[in-house]
Amino acid sequence: MPDSQYVAELKKRIQERNPNQKEFIQAVTEILDNVAGELDDTEQYRRYRILNA
């Protein structure tokens, strides 16, 4: 399943802010992949910037 624009932007910002933290980026990516459906279905995450990286 391809990333939504929201999830893709979160991943991009995390990678830009933590370029030398490969394990951290991998862990965050795995978590975002697992919760992507909920993030897409629940607009409050975007509206209130709950997961703003």
Secondary structure, DSSP 8 states (H G I E B T S, - for coil): ----HHHHHHHHHHHHH-TT-HHHHHHHHHHHHHHHHHHHH-THHHHTTTT--
